[in-house]
Amino acid sequence: MGNARRQHTKSRLGCQTCKRRKIKCDEVKPQCGNCSRFSVPCDFSAIPAQATSSAPKSARRGRPRSDWASWAEQLRLSSAASAPGTCTCSAKRLDVDSLELFHNFMTTTAQTLGDNTKLWSEGVPQLGFQHPCILDLMLALSSYQLARLKPHNEPRYLELAEKHSTFALQGATEFLKRLDSETSAPLYVIAVLICFTALAKGPTPGHLLLVAEHGQVSWLSLLGGVKFVVSTSGWPSIFSGALADYEPQPEKEKQQEESPLSEPLVTGVEDWRLSLNDISDLIAVVGVQQVRNAYEREMEVLLSCFESTFGKGRDSRRTVKGTMQAVMAWVYQLNDVFIEQLENKDPIALIILGHFCVLFSTIERYWFIQGWARHTIQEILHISEACRRWLSWPIQYLE
C-alpha cells in the first residue's frame, strides 16, 4: 500500500488519461509517452473540484447489481424515465388500439422472439391475462415493432409504446415485494420483456448499451433482473404453472448451434483474432493488477465467444448467423471492474466493447437488436476518435 501511495505522489502532475487508466505517466507535454504510443488523447487539464465530487454519482448510475432490491431500483428508475402519465395502472378494458397491438403480437411479434414461439404465443399471453403488467409489456413491444413496420405511423406507435411501458413498469414494482415459486414465472417473463422493450426502443445519444449517461438505464442493469430470477428460482420453478408446457428443449438449441453457416469455408482467415490480439499490447501497460486481470479475463471469454460464432482455424468463416447463447455468454459474465472502466471511458474497455459489437451484430435477425452495434461503435468514436485505429476491423465488418 505504501509503494502505491509514493507512485501516486510522483505522478501527481501526470495527464488525466493516464490517471484514468491507472498507469504511470512520464509527464511529458503536450503529449506523454503512453498517450503518444497508443494514439489516445492526452489531457493535462486540471479536474474541477465540483466535477470530481459529482463524478461517482453519474458513473454508478448504470452499474449492474445482483441483489433484488437493486433491480427494483432500476425498474423504478426506468418507470420514472418513461413518458409521464396521469394514470397509475393499465386500462381495465382493451380499446381498439390495444386490440390492434395484441393482434400484432400474437400474429407477428411472438414469432420473432426466438425458437420457442409457443412460449410467446401461448404461455406468455396466458400469464398476461393474469397479470396486466405482462400484457402491457406485450403491447409495448408490439407497438415498437409496428413503429418499424409502419414508419408513416411511427409517432403514434411510439406514443402507445411509451404509454404501455409506463403502465407495465408501474405494475411490475408490485412483484418486487417477493420472489417465490408462485411469482418466479411472471417475474421471469417481466424481466425478459423489459429487456426486449429496452432494446426495441432503440439507441439514444450517450448510450453505450452496457453503460449509459444522462439518467438513462443501461440494458445490462435490466439484464441483471433476468439473471437474478434464474439464479434464485431455477428453471423448474420458472417453467411451472402457466409455463409448464413451454420449457425450452436443450436438444433443439444444440441442433440450432450446429446448423450450417451462411458462407462456405474460408480456410485460415481469422481477421477477428488478429484484431483481438492487437489489444494485448494495450492491456500489457495497465498499471493496476486488478484492472489488467479483469481485461485479460474479459478478452479470454470474448475470444471463446468469437470462436463459437465465427469458428477457428480451418473452420473459420467471415459471415455467420450467430446464436443468442454464444453471443450473450460474454455479457452474462461481465465483472464490476470492467464495467467501472467502461463508465470511466477507458480506451481499452471501449475498444473491447467495440469488438463485442461485431458479435452483437450477428444476431440482428432479432429486430429489436438492429442498429445497436453500429450506434455503439459511433458513440465510442465520439468519445475517442483515437480508438478508430484499434477498431478498424470491427468498423470494416459492420460496414
N, C-alpha and C positions, 0 to 999 in steps of 0.2 A: 504493500500500500504506500510506503514511504517513497519508493522509487517512482511510482506513478505520479505522486504529487510534485516531485522535483522535475520530472519531464514536463508536466503541465506548466510549471513556473518558467522553464526555459523557453517554451514555445508560446508564451503569453502574447507575443506580437505576431504570431502566425496568422495566416489567412483564414477566413471563415470557412472556406471549403474544406481545408484540412481538419479544422476543428470538428465540423460536422461528420467527416469521415473517420475521425479519431485516429489520425496518423500524424506523425511529427512533421512540422513544416520547417523548411530551411530559411523562411522569412525573406527570400529574395524578391524584390519588387521590380517591375509591376506584376510579374508572374513567377510564382515559386516553382521549384523544380518538379514537384509532384503534379501540379496542375498542367505544367508545360508538357510533361511526359505523356499524360493521358488525355490531353486536349480537352480539359474541363475548365469552366470559368473560374478565375482566381479572384477572390473578393477580399480586399484588405480593409473594407469599411467597418467601422465600429457598429455594434448592435445596440440600438437604443435600449435603455433600461426598461421602458414600458413594453417594448416588443418582446424582450426577453422574459419578462414576468408573465406575459399573456400567452406565450407560445405553448406551454404544456396543455392548456385547456383545449385549444383548437387541434393540437396534434393528437390528442387521445379520443377525439370525438368518434372516430371510426374504428377504434381498436376492437378486435374480435374478443369476445368474452365467452367463457364456458359455463358460467353459472346461470341458473334460471332467472334470477332477479335482474341480471344484466340484460338478458334477452328481452325481458319485459320492458326494460328501459328503452331499448332500441325500438320496440314496437310503438311505445308511446311517442317517441321522437318522430317516427315515421308518420304517425297519425297527426301530430302537430304540424308536420311539414306539408301535409296534403292540403288540398283545396278546402278552405273553411266552409262550413255549412251550419245552418241553424238547427238541423235535425240531428239527434244523437243516436238514432237507431234506424235500421233499414225499414223501408216501407212494408207494411203488413201485407199488401196486395201487390201483385205484379202488374205494372202498367204496360202499355203497348211497347215502349222502348225496352223494358226489361224482358218482355216475351221475345222480342227480336234478338236480344243478346243471348238469351237462353237457347233459342233455336240454333243460333250460330255456334254456340259452344258444343251442343250435342251433335251437330252435323259436321262441323269443321274443326273447331279448336281442339276438341278431345282427341282427334285423330293425329294431332301434331305434337303431342306431349311425350312421346316415347313409344316403345314397343308394346307396352301393356295398355292398349287402348281401352279395353273393357274396364280397367280401373277408373279411367277418367270419364267414360261414357255411361257407366252403370253405378259403380261403387261410390264414387265421389258425389254424384248428384243425390244419391240416397242420403248421404251424410248432410248434404246441403239442405235437404228438406227438414232435417232435424236441427240443424244449426245454421241460422240465417247468415252468419258472418262468412261461412264457407260459400253459400250461394252468392253472396255479394262479391267474393273474390273470383268466383267463376265468371260472373257477369263483367267484372272489371277486366279480366284477362281477355274475354271475348271481345270487349269493346276496343281494347288496344289492338287486337288483331284486325278488326273491321276498319280501324283508322288507317291501317296499312293497305288493306284490300280495297278500300273505297276512299282514296285521297281527297276526292271532291267533297266528302262529308267528314273529313278529318277533325275539324274543330268540334263538331257535335259529338263524335265518338270519344274524343279525348275528354270532353267535359263529363260525359257519362262515366268514363273510366275513373276519373278523379272522384266523382260522387260515390260510386260503389266502393272504391278503395278506402275512402274515408269512413263509410259505414262499417266496412269489414274490419278495419284496424281498431275502431272503437269497440266493436263487439268482441274481437279476439282477445282483448285485455281481460275479459271475464274468465277466460280459460286459464289465464296465468296464475290463478289463485291456487290451483292444484294440478298435479300430474300423476295420474294413476291408471289402472287398467281400463277404466271407463273413458278417460279423456285422451289416452295416448293416440288413438286413431284419428280423431278430429284435429288434435294438435299437430300431428304429423302432416296432415293434408293442409292445414292452415299455414304451417311453416313453409312447405314446398310451394304453395300457391303465392305466398308473399314474395318468395324469391323469383318466381316466374314473372309476376307483375312488375317487380322492381326492374328486371331486365327489359321487359316489354315496354316499359315507359320510355326507354331509350336513354342514351348517354347525354350528359349535360356538361357544360364547361366546368373544369376543375375536378371532375370525377374520374378517378383512376381505377375504377372497378373494385379494387381491393381496399382502397382508402379514398376518402372524399373530403371536400372542403365546403366552407360556407354553409354549415348546418345540414348538409346532405348526409344521409345514412349510407354507408358503404354496403355493397352487396355481400361482402364477406361477413359483416356483422349479422346480416339476416340469415346467411347460410349457417351461422352458428346455432340458430334455433333448430334447424333440421338435425344437425349433428347431436345436439343435446337430447332431443326427443328420442332419437335412435339409440344413443348410447345408454340412456336412462331406462327406457321402456323395453327395448329389444324388438326385433321383427315379429315374433309370435304375438306379442301384446298389441302391436300396431295393426297387424293384419288379422283382426278378430272382429266379431260383431258384423257390422255392415260391410267390412272389407275382407271378411273371411274367405271369400271365393276368388280374391284378386291378388293373392301374394305372388310376386314375380318368381318365375322358374329359372334357377341358375343355368340349367341346360340350354335354355333359349338364349341367355346372354352370351354363353360360351360360343354358341353357333354364330351369333352375330359378329363376335370378335374375329372368327376365323373365315368370315366371308371374303370373297375376292376383292382386292383393292381396285381403285379406279384406273390405274395405269399399269402397263407391263413393267417388268423388272428393269431397273436402271443400275446395272452392276457397278458397285463400288462408289456410287455417288452419295455422299453424306454431307451436303453443304451445311446442314444444321449442326452436325458435330464439329465441323471446323469453326463455325461461328461461336458455339458454346466454349470451345477450347480457348478462344481468344480472350474470354472473360477471366480465365485463370490468372493471367498476368495482373489484372486489376485486383483480384482478391488477394494476391500474394503480398501486396503492400499495405493491407489493412492492419493497423497497429494493435487493435484491441482483439485479443484472442477469442473472446466470446462472439464478437461480430464476425470475425473471419470464419470461425467454426460454423456459425449459422449460415453464412453464404455457401460454404463448401457443402453443407448438408442439403440446402435447397437445390444446388446445382446437381448433386448426385441424384436426387429424386426427379428433377426435371429431365435429366439425361435418360433415366429409365422410362419416363412418360413419352419422350421423343422416340425411343426405341420401340415402345409398344405401338406407337402410332405410325411412324414412318418406316419401321423395320431397321435392320442394321446389316452391315457388310454386304454380302451378295443379295440380300433380300431388301435392300434399301430402295425406296420409291420416292419420287418427287411430290406426288399429289395423292392424298388419301381421303378416305371417308372416316373421320375419327369417331371414336366411341365416347360417350359421356363418362363412362367409368375410367377409361385410360386418361382422359384429359383432366378430369376433376381430381384424380389421385394426388396431384401436386397441391391443389388448393386445400384439400382436406387436412393435410399435414403441416401447413404453414405454421411457423412458430412466432412468438411475440417479438423476438429480437429482429427478425426480418421485417415484420410489419412496421416496427418502430423506425427502421431505416427507410422504409418507403414513405412513412409520414414525414421524415426529415428530408425527403427528396434526395437521398444519397444517390449519386450517379450509378453505382454498381447495382443497387436494388432496382433502380429504374430500368437499367439495361436487362437485368434478369426478367423483370416483368414484361419488357418488350418482347423477349423471346417466347414467353408463355403465350403472348397474343397470337403467335403462329398456331400453337396448339388449339387455342380457343376458336380460331377461325375455321378449324377443320370440323367443327360441329355446328356450323351456321345453317345447316339444314333445319335446325330448330329456329323458327322465325324470330323468336324473342331475343336471340343471341346476335342476330345480324347487326353489323355496324359497330359493335363494341370493340372489336380488335383494332380496327383502323382508328377509331376515336382515341383509344388509349395510347396508341403509338403517337398520334398527333399531340396529345397532351404531354407526353414525355418530351417530345421535341420542343414544345412550347416552354417547358420548364428548363431544358438544357439542350440547346441546338448541338452542343458538342457531343451529345450521345449518339448523334447520327452516324458517326464513324463506327461505332460498335453495333449499330442496329442496321447496317447496310443490308445484311441478308434478310432479316425479318421484313424490312420495308420492301425489298425486291419481291419477296414471296407474296406479300399481301397485295402488291400491285399487279 
